[in-house]
């Protein structure tokens, strides 16, 4: 029996509608009488949304609302590689739906028209309860459990979340992010970008491997990161840029440099608000230096998403011990985040509901920055005012979802409850 029939909730239908519409396109489906694939996807997403700490807690708390499998049956499905492929395939299609349905934050910048832009970074979940303790490298006698590390990529245009990779869970217990990245294929880095389109990953300095950068550049994949303090560079000449262009305000230097036998680009930028100077390295040559600096500042978006995952979803621990289950959890996190972004956009366009309190807070911070700079006879750089969108979903919104997904209330009632929560009338 489908969950939608068990839960005649208008919000449930509205929230899962994008996933329902794309289900026929998924390739990894199979007929399963005990727990059909569509129900399985719904259950995994509800597990993330529920905010519970354990799988048993989730099953028991949801038994009154859902036709759930047994505890043993639920954890057995977490080992299924086919269902893992199903989760991965579903998120690929969902991120495509985001690209078609959510406004592009960078649409006004024609120089970026040929780029997909991602903030990429690692994030860890604590070890699962039943993970076996292992000998640590620091001691031959003490055993320890190791966290599960994942690398995600957040689309800066649409705010869609992708799972890039999981750190080695077999031969290394604490794998460095760079080693994980080097195991990825070119297609994995490109995240479905069509031939001829460029992909820029904005990463912290953990991604620095100049040989890898060189190899990936031939396939249209580029990196942007902060310069490490101990980087030895050879100046190979300045690069021209338009100092009169407002988007380059704050750029102090744009030059070619040689680093470890590789030709790179070095941009030095001074933030108008803090006065701090930042040095960036990239293997991309065409984007304006001021725009590169602003794109890197937006890397913080993925940290806000990680805060959402950890402190609002309460996804702080791995669900189970198998590598398949741990990877599956990461894909369910992506699916949940992306469905929330899609629904938040639909609520804005169809119902006129937005998080006005947070929007006003952002506006107040901008106005304060303008006043501080005006006192020094300076103006706020144009790029500091751009991209003023919400970087994570609010607690009010998530609480509303948790409540009304299981309330047999008409859509108008659920919407009215959210209006009261956001004070939007």
Residue pairs with C-beta under 8 A, 6 or more apart in sequence:
1 67
2 36
2 38
2 39
3 12
3 38
3 39
3 42
3 43
3 66
3 67
4 12
4 13
4 16
4 20
6 65
6 66
6 67
7 65
7 66
7 405
7 406
7 408
8 408
9 404
9 405
9 406
9 407
9 408
9 409
10 409
10 410
10 411
10 414
11 401
11 404
11 405
11 407
11 409
11 411
11 414
12 405
12 406
14 343
14 346
14 411
15 339
15 343
15 401
15 405
16 42
16 45
16 339
18 94
18 97
18 339
18 342
18 343
19 38
19 41
19 42
19 45
19 90
19 94
19 335
19 339
20 38
21 97
22 90
22 93
22 94
22 97
23 29
23 37
23 38
23 90
25 93
26 37
26 86
26 89
26 90
26 93
27 89
28 82
28 83
28 85
28 86
28 89
29 37
29 86
30 37
30 82
32 40
34 69
34 73
35 43
35 69
35 73
35 77
37 83
37 86
39 67
40 77
40 83
40 86
41 86
41 87
41 90
41 335
43 66
43 68
43 74
44 87
44 328
44 332
44 335
45 332
45 335
45 336
45 339
46 58
46 62
46 66
46 405
47 55
47 58
47 319
47 332
48 313
48 315
48 332
48 333
48 335
48 336
49 313
49 336
49 398
49 401
49 402
49 405
50 58
50 61
50 62
50 402
51 312
51 313
51 314
51 398
51 402
52 58
52 61
52 314
53 314
53 316
53 317
54 129
55 71
55 74
55 75
55 319
55 320
56 71
59 68
59 71
59 74
62 68
65 406
68 74
69 77
75 320
75 325
77 83
78 319
78 320
78 322
78 324
78 325
78 328
79 320
79 322
79 324
79 325
80 324
81 324
83 328
84 324
84 327
84 328
84 331
87 328
87 331
87 332
87 335
88 163
88 331
90 331
90 335
91 162
91 163
91 331
91 334
91 335
91 338
92 192
94 160
94 335
94 338
94 339
94 342
95 155
95 158
95 160
95 161
95 162
95 192
95 338
96 192
97 342
98 155
98 158
98 159
98 160
98 338
98 341
98 342
99 155
99 157
99 158
99 160
101 342
101 345
101 346
102 158
102 159
102 160
102 341
102 342
102 345
103 345
104 157
104 158
105 156
105 157
105 158
105 159
105 387
105 389
106 112
106 117
106 156
106 157
106 387
108 386
109 291
111 286
111 287
111 288
111 291
112 287
112 291
114 196
114 197
114 198
115 197
115 198
115 199
115 200
115 287
116 155
116 157
116 191
116 193
116 197
116 198
116 199
116 200
117 155
117 156
117 157
117 200
117 202
117 295
118 153
118 154
118 155
118 156
118 162
118 191
118 199
118 200
118 201
118 202
119 153
119 154
119 156
119 202
119 203
119 298
119 299
119 300
119 301
119 302
120 151
120 152
120 153
120 154
120 164
120 201
120 202
120 203
120 207
120 302
121 151
121 152
121 203
121 204
121 299
121 302
121 303
121 306
122 149
122 150
122 151
122 152
122 167
122 177
122 180
122 206
123 149
123 150
123 151
123 152
123 306
123 309
124 147
124 148
124 149
124 150
125 147
125 148
125 150
125 315
125 316
125 317
125 318
125 326
125 329
126 145
126 147
126 148
126 316
126 317
126 318
127 145
127 146
127 147
127 148
127 317
127 318
128 148
128 317
128 318
128 319
128 320
128 321
128 325
128 326
129 317
130 320
130 321
131 145
131 146
131 318
131 321
132 145
132 321
133 143
133 144
133 145
134 143
134 144
134 145
134 146
134 173
135 141
135 142
135 143
135 144
136 142
136 143
136 144
136 173
137 174
146 173
146 174
147 174
148 166
148 167
148 169
148 318
148 326
149 166
149 167
149 174
149 175
149 177
149 180
150 163
150 164
150 165
150 166
150 167
150 327
150 330
151 163
151 164
151 165
151 166
151 167
151 177
151 180
151 181
152 161
152 162
152 163
152 164
152 302
152 305
152 330
152 334
153 161
153 162
153 164
153 191
153 201
154 160
154 161
154 162
154 301
154 302
154 305
155 161
155 162
156 202
156 295
156 298
156 301
158 341
159 301
159 341
159 389
160 338
160 341
161 305
161 333
161 334
161 337
161 338
162 191
162 334
163 327
163 330
163 331
163 333
163 334
164 181
164 184
164 188
164 189
164 191
165 180
165 181
165 183
165 184
165 188
166 180
166 323
166 326
166 327
166 330
167 174
167 175
167 177
167 180
168 175
168 179
168 180
168 183
169 323
169 326
170 323
172 179
176 206
177 206
177 207
178 206
178 207
178 208
178 209
181 207
181 209
181 212
182 209
182 212
186 216
186 219
186 221
189 199
189 201
189 216
189 219
189 221
190 199
190 219
190 220
190 221
191 199
193 199
193 220
196 220
197 220
198 220
198 221
198 222
198 284
199 220
199 221
199 222
200 222
200 223
200 224
200 284
200 287
200 295
201 207
201 221
201 222
201 223
201 224
202 223
202 224
202 225
202 295
202 296
202 298
202 299
203 223
203 224
203 225
203 299
204 225
204 226
204 299
205 225
205 226
205 227
205 228
207 223
207 225
208 225
208 228
208 281
210 259
210 260
210 261
210 262
210 264
211 262
213 222
213 223
213 262
213 264
213 283
214 262
214 283
216 222
216 223
217 283
222 282
222 283
222 284
223 282
223 283
223 284
224 280
224 281
224 282
224 284
224 292
224 295
224 296
225 280
225 281
225 282
225 296
226 278
226 279
226 280
226 281
226 296
227 233
227 266
227 279
227 280
227 281
231 259
231 281
232 259
232 260
233 257
233 258
233 259
233 264
233 266
234 257
234 258
234 259
235 255
235 256
235 257
236 255
236 256
236 257
236 258
236 263
237 255
237 256
238 253
238 254
238 255
238 256
239 254
239 255
239 256
239 265
239 285
239 289
240 254
241 248
241 251
241 254
241 288
241 289
242 248
242 288
243 251
245 288
245 290
246 381
246 382
246 383
247 288
247 290
247 291
247 294
247 382
247 383
248 288
248 289
248 290
249 272
249 290
249 381
249 382
249 383
250 269
250 270
250 271
250 272
250 290
250 293
250 381
251 267
251 268
251 269
251 289
251 290
251 293
252 268
252 269
252 270
252 277
253 266
253 267
253 268
254 265
254 266
254 267
254 268
254 289
255 265
255 266
256 263
256 264
256 265
256 266
257 263
257 264
257 265
257 266
257 281
258 264
259 281
262 283
264 281
264 282
264 283
265 281
265 282
265 283
265 284
265 285
266 279
266 280
266 281
267 279
267 280
267 282
267 289
267 292
267 293
268 277
268 278
268 279
268 280
269 277
269 278
269 279
269 280
269 289
269 290
269 293
270 276
270 277
270 278
271 277
271 278
272 373
272 378
272 380
272 381
272 384
273 369
273 372
273 373
273 384
278 293
278 296
280 292
280 293
280 296
282 292
284 292
287 295
290 381
290 383
291 383
293 383
294 383
294 384
294 386
294 387
298 387
300 391
301 391
304 391
304 392
305 337
305 391
305 392
307 392
308 337
308 392
308 393
309 315
309 333
309 337
310 316
312 392
312 393
312 395
312 398
313 333
313 336
313 398
315 329
315 333
318 325
318 326
318 329
319 325
319 326
319 328
319 329
320 326
337 393
340 393
340 397
340 398
340 401
341 393
344 390
344 393
344 397
347 353
347 354
347 415
347 418
348 354
351 415
352 424
353 415
353 418
353 419
353 422
353 424
354 422
354 424
355 390
355 394
355 396
355 397
355 422
356 422
356 423
356 424
357 422
357 423
358 390
358 394
359 390
362 388
363 388
366 380
366 384
366 385
366 388
369 380
369 384
370 379
370 380
373 379
373 380
396 418
396 421
396 422
397 418
397 421
399 421
400 414
400 417
400 418
400 421
403 417
404 414
404 417
407 414
418 424
419 425
